[in-house]
Amino acid sequence: MDSMEAELERLGIKTPQWKWLNTGYSNYEQQPTRGSSEQDSKRKSDSGRGLAFIVLVAGFLSLMGLLGPAQDSGESALFLNVSRGAAMLMAALFIWTGGKVLVVIGSVVASLFVAASVWSLTNGNVSSAVVMLLGLASAVGIGWFGAPIFKAGEIVLAPGQRLYGMQPTEWGRGAGDSTRSSIWVIGFLLNKLVRIPGVYIFHGLKSPGGRRLDVEHAVTHGSNVCLIDSWFGHDTNYEWATNRRGRAILVKGDDGHRHTAIADAAERYRAVLGQDVKVIPLITIASGTAIISGGRWSPRGVGLFTAVDVISFIGDAAAENLRTWHDRPDVRSAIAPTVSRFGKQLDS
C-alpha cells in the first residue's frame, strides 16, 4: 500500500477527498469486500490441483504406453499407445470444459474408442477391449479432475464479493522504463469505489464477441456501466482530434486504435445488456499533470479523463444516484463471463 501511494505521488496524482468519500451510507446495506488473501488461497488451491493433474496425466500416459492395445511392437507400439491415451484425455477435456462444439467433438472421439473396444471384443481380443475401456474411463475421470484448472479464468459471482478479475503486476502490461503499469495504477484507484453501496469492479475484460482483452476495467452501479482504458502519455495536453484515417485520436502520433477498441467494446456490451443499461466508455490518462483540452467526449461518446477526474466522475454519480438506484444483478451476471483473470489481484 505504501509503495502504491508513493507511486501516485511520483506521478503527480493527488487523491483528493472526493465527494463520495465524505458521504454517509448508514441507510444502505453494506456488502463486505473480499480481500486478496481469499484470492491467494484460491490460487494455492488451483496450483495444488494443477500439480496433481500433471502427475495423473504423466502416470496415465505411461501406463497406456506400456499396456495399450497396439498391435505393433517396440517404439511403434509405444507411440501409438501414448497417442491413443492423449486422444482420450483431449476428448475428456473437451467434454468437461468445452462449449457445445467441443463437447460434440469430444463425445464423438470417445464414442469411436467405445466402438473400437466393442469391435476388439467381438473379434476375441478381450484384453485390448478391456484396456481401452478402462483407459477411456480413466481419461474421463482425469478430465473431470482437471476441468477446474482450465476453467480458472471464468468469473463466478459470489455473495459479498465486489471486486472481480485480476490485475497485472506493477511492472506488467502497460509498464515502461521506470513507470509502473497504468492498468495497475488506475485499478488501484478504481478499487476505492467499492465503498459506495452497489458498486462492483471488474478487471481485465474481453467484450462479447471480442477477439482479445479490450477493456481494462469495468465499473457497474445499477443500470450504469463504465468501461475504462488507461494510458500513460508523455504530453501534458490531451484532446480529441481526427487523423488521416478518420479515427479519433488523443495526441499527435496516436493511430486511434485505443479509441476504436473501447468504442467498439461499448457497442458490443450495449447489444448484450440492452437499451435500458447505460454503457459509458472512458479513456483515462494515468498522470497527475495531464490536462484535457477541448471537448471531453469524442463523436462516438468516448470520454477523456485524468486519473483523478475519472474517479470523481464515476464515484460522485453513483453516490448522487443512491436514492433512485436499483440493483441489477442481471447486469453483473452478463459482464462476469467476459472477465479474463491475469496477473495479481490489487488490494482496495
C-alpha positions in Angstrom: 0.0 0.0 0.0 2.8 2.4 0.9 4.6 1.8 -2.4 1.3 2.4 -4.3 0.8 5.8 -2.5 4.4 6.7 -3.2 3.9 5.8 -6.9 0.8 8.0 -7.1 2.8 10.9 -5.6 5.6 10.4 -8.1 3.1 10.5 -10.9 1.6 13.7 -9.5 -1.7 12.0 -8.8 -3.1 13.6 -5.7 -6.1 11.8 -4.4 -8.5 14.4 -3.0 -11.3 14.0 -0.6 -13.8 13.0 -3.2 -17.4 13.8 -2.6 -18.4 10.2 -2.3 -15.7 9.6 0.3 -17.4 12.1 2.6 -20.9 10.7 2.1 -22.5 8.6 4.8 -24.1 5.3 3.8 -25.6 4.2 7.1 -29.0 3.9 5.5 -27.7 1.4 2.9 -26.8 -2.2 3.5 -23.1 -2.6 3.2 -21.6 -5.6 1.5 -18.2 -6.8 2.6 -15.4 -6.8 0.0 -13.3 -9.8 -0.2 -9.6 -9.2 0.0 -6.7 -10.6 -1.8 -6.0 -13.3 0.9 -9.0 -15.2 -0.3 -7.8 -14.9 -3.9 -4.4 -16.1 -2.8 -5.9 -19.2 -1.1 -7.8 -19.9 -4.4 -4.6 -19.6 -6.4 -2.8 -22.0 -4.0 -5.7 -24.5 -4.4 -5.6 -24.2 -8.2 -1.8 -24.7 -8.0 -2.1 -27.9 -6.0 -4.7 -29.3 -8.3 -2.6 -28.4 -11.3 0.4 -30.3 -9.9 -1.8 -33.4 -9.2 -3.3 -33.2 -12.7 0.2 -33.2 -14.2 1.1 -36.3 -12.2 -2.1 -38.1 -13.2 -1.6 -37.3 -16.8 2.0 -38.5 -16.8 1.1 -41.7 -15.0 -1.9 -42.4 -17.3 0.2 -41.9 -20.5 3.0 -44.1 -19.1 0.5 -46.9 -18.4 -1.2 -46.5 -21.7 2.2 -46.7 -23.4 3.0 -50.0 -21.7 -0.4 -51.6 -21.6 -2.3 -50.0 -24.6 -3.8 -52.2 -27.3 -1.3 -51.6 -30.1 -0.7 -54.5 -32.5 2.8 -53.4 -33.4 5.9 -53.9 -31.2 8.7 -51.7 -29.9 8.7 -47.9 -30.3 5.9 -48.0 -32.8 3.6 -49.6 -30.2 4.7 -47.2 -27.5 4.0 -44.2 -29.8 0.5 -45.5 -30.8 -0.5 -46.3 -27.3 0.6 -42.9 -25.9 -1.2 -41.2 -28.8 -4.4 -43.1 -28.0 -4.1 -42.1 -24.4 -3.5 -38.4 -25.4 -6.6 -38.5 -27.7 -8.7 -39.9 -24.8 -7.5 -37.2 -22.5 -8.2 -34.5 -25.0 -11.7 -35.9 -25.7 -12.4 -35.9 -21.9 -11.2 -32.3 -21.5 -13.4 -31.2 -24.5 -16.4 -32.9 -22.8 -15.8 -31.3 -19.4 -14.6 -27.9 -20.3 -15.6 -27.0 -23.9 -18.5 -25.3 -25.4 -21.1 -27.1 -27.5 -18.9 -27.7 -30.5 -16.0 -29.1 -28.4 -18.4 -31.2 -26.3 -19.7 -32.8 -29.6 -16.1 -33.4 -30.8 -15.1 -34.9 -27.5 -18.2 -37.1 -27.4 -17.6 -38.4 -31.0 -14.0 -39.2 -30.3 -15.0 -41.1 -27.1 -17.7 -42.9 -29.0 -15.1 -44.1 -31.5 -12.9 -45.6 -28.8 -16.0 -47.4 -27.4 -16.8 -48.7 -30.9 -13.2 -49.8 -31.3 -13.4 -51.7 -27.9 -16.6 -53.4 -29.0 -15.0 -54.4 -32.3 -12.0 -55.9 -30.4 -14.3 -57.7 -28.0 -16.3 -59.3 -30.9 -13.1 -60.4 -32.5 -11.9 -62.2 -29.5 -9.3 -59.6 -28.3 -10.7 -59.2 -24.8 -7.5 -57.8 -23.3 -7.3 -54.9 -25.8 -11.0 -54.1 -25.3 -10.7 -54.1 -21.5 -7.6 -51.9 -21.6 -9.2 -49.5 -24.0 -12.4 -49.1 -22.0 -10.6 -48.8 -18.7 -8.2 -46.2 -20.3 -11.2 -44.2 -21.6 -12.9 -44.3 -18.2 -9.7 -43.2 -16.5 -9.2 -40.4 -19.0 -12.8 -39.2 -18.4 -12.0 -39.2 -14.6 -8.8 -37.3 -15.1 -10.5 -34.8 -17.3 -13.2 -34.2 -14.7 -10.5 -33.6 -12.1 -8.5 -31.2 -14.3 -11.5 -29.3 -15.7 -11.5 -26.6 -12.9 -7.9 -25.8 -13.8 -8.9 -24.9 -17.4 -11.9 -23.0 -16.1 -9.8 -20.9 -13.7 -10.3 -17.8 -15.8 -14.1 -18.0 -15.5 -15.5 -15.5 -13.0 -18.4 -16.6 -10.8 -20.4 -14.0 -8.9 -20.3 -14.6 -5.2 -22.3 -13.0 -2.3 -20.4 -10.3 -0.6 -17.7 -10.0 -3.3 -17.5 -6.8 -5.2 -14.0 -7.0 -6.8 -13.6 -9.4 -9.7 -10.8 -10.3 -12.0 -7.0 -9.9 -11.7 -4.6 -7.2 -12.4 -1.1 -7.3 -14.0 1.7 -6.8 -11.5 3.0 -3.3 -11.2 5.7 -4.0 -13.8 3.3 -5.9 -16.1 1.4 -4.9 -19.2 1.4 -1.2 -19.7 4.7 -0.5 -17.8 7.8 1.0 -19.3 11.2 2.3 -18.1 10.7 3.5 -14.5 6.9 3.9 -14.9 4.6 1.4 -13.3 1.7 -0.1 -15.3 -1.1 2.4 -16.0 -3.5 -0.5 -15.6 -2.1 -1.2 -12.1 -2.4 2.5 -11.1 -5.9 3.0 -12.4 -7.1 -0.3 -11.0 -5.9 0.7 -7.5 -7.8 3.9 -7.7 -11.0 2.3 -9.0 -11.0 -0.3 -6.2 -11.6 2.5 -3.7 -15.1 2.9 -5.2 -16.4 -0.2 -3.6 -17.0 1.9 -0.5 -20.2 3.1 -2.3 -23.1 0.6 -1.9 -23.8 -1.3 -5.1 -20.6 -0.5 -6.9 -18.8 -3.5 -8.4 -15.4 -3.5 -10.1 -14.2 -5.9 -12.8 -10.6 -6.1 -14.1 -9.4 -7.4 -17.4 -12.4 -8.0 -19.8 -12.9 -9.2 -23.3 -16.1 -7.7 -24.6 -18.8 -10.1 -26.0 -17.5 -11.4 -29.4 -14.2 -9.5 -29.0 -11.0 -11.2 -30.1 -8.8 -10.0 -27.3 -8.8 -8.2 -24.0 -10.2 -4.8 -25.0 -11.5 -3.4 -21.7 -9.0 -3.0 -18.8 -11.6 -2.2 -16.1 -15.4 -2.0 -15.8 -17.4 -0.4 -13.0 -21.1 -1.2 -12.6 -23.7 0.5 -10.4 -27.3 -0.5 -11.1 -28.0 0.2 -14.8 -24.8 2.2 -15.3 -21.7 0.5 -16.7 -18.4 2.4 -17.2 -15.7 0.8 -19.3 -12.2 2.1 -18.7 -9.0 2.0 -20.8 -5.9 3.6 -19.2 -2.9 5.2 -20.9 0.4 6.7 -20.0 1.5 9.5 -22.3 4.4 11.9 -22.4 2.4 15.0 -23.4 0.6 17.4 -21.0 -2.4 18.4 -23.1 -4.8 15.8 -24.5 -7.8 16.4 -26.8 -9.8 14.7 -29.4 -8.8 15.1 -33.0 -9.1 13.2 -36.2 -6.2 11.6 -38.0 -5.9 10.9 -41.8 -7.8 7.6 -41.4 -10.7 9.4 -39.9 -10.2 7.9 -36.5 -10.5 9.9 -33.2 -7.1 10.3 -31.6 -5.8 11.8 -28.3 -2.4 13.3 -29.4 -0.2 13.6 -32.5 1.1 10.2 -33.4 -1.8 8.2 -31.9 -3.3 5.9 -34.5 -6.7 5.9 -32.9 -6.7 2.2 -32.0 -7.4 2.8 -28.3 -10.5 4.9 -29.1 -11.8 2.4 -31.7 -11.3 -0.5 -29.4 -13.1 0.9 -26.4 -15.9 2.4 -28.5 -16.4 -1.0 -30.3 -16.4 -2.8 -27.0 -19.1 -0.5 -25.6 -21.3 -1.2 -28.6 -20.9 -5.0 -28.1 -21.8 -4.7 -24.4 -24.8 -2.5 -25.3 -26.0 -5.2 -27.7 -25.9 -7.8 -24.8 -27.1 -5.6 -21.9 -30.0 -4.0 -23.7 -31.2 -0.4 -24.2 -32.1 0.2 -20.6 -28.4 -0.1 -19.5 -26.2 2.9 -20.0 -22.7 1.9 -21.1 -20.1 4.6 -20.9 -16.6 4.1 -22.5 -13.8 6.1 -20.9 -10.1 6.6 -21.6 -8.0 7.7 -18.6 -4.6 9.4 -18.7 -2.7 7.9 -15.7 -0.8 11.1 -14.8 -1.4 14.0 -12.4 0.0 16.5 -14.9 -2.4 15.7 -17.7 -4.8 18.5 -18.9 -7.9 17.7 -21.0 -8.3 20.4 -23.7 -11.4 21.0 -25.8 -14.4 18.7 -25.7 -14.3 15.8 -23.3 -16.4 13.5 -25.4 -15.5 12.0 -28.8 -18.0 11.7 -31.6 -18.6 8.1 -30.6 -19.2 9.0 -27.0 -15.8 8.1 -25.5 -14.9 10.2 -22.5 -11.4 11.6 -21.9 -10.4 12.0 -18.3 -7.5 12.4 -16.0 -6.9 9.7 -13.3 -8.4 11.8 -10.5 -11.3 13.1 -12.6 -12.5 9.7 -13.7 -12.8 8.5 -10.1 -14.8 11.7 -9.3 -17.0 11.2 -12.4 -17.9 7.6 -11.5 -18.0 7.9 -7.7 -19.9 11.2 -7.5 -22.6 10.0 -9.9 -23.0 6.7 -8.0 -23.3 8.5 -4.7 -25.8 11.0 -6.0 -28.0 8.3 -7.6 -28.3 6.2 -4.5 -31.8 7.5 -3.7 -33.2 6.3 -7.0 -30.7 3.5 -7.6 -31.9 -0.1 -8.2 -29.6 -3.1 -8.0 -29.1 -5.0 -11.3 -27.7 -8.5 -10.7 -28.5 -9.3 -14.3 -26.1 -6.7 -15.5 -23.3 -8.2 -13.4 -24.2 -11.7 -14.5 -23.8 -10.6 -18.1 -20.4 -8.9 -17.5 -18.9 -11.6 -15.3 -18.3 -14.2 -18.1 -16.4 -11.6 -20.1 -13.7 -11.3 -17.4 -10.3 -12.9 -18.0 -8.1 -13.3 -15.0 -4.4 -12.4 -15.3 -1.6 -11.1 -13.1 -2.1 -10.1 -9.5 -5.1 -9.0 -7.5 -4.9 -5.4 -6.2 -6.0 -4.7 -2.7 -8.6 -2.0 -2.3 
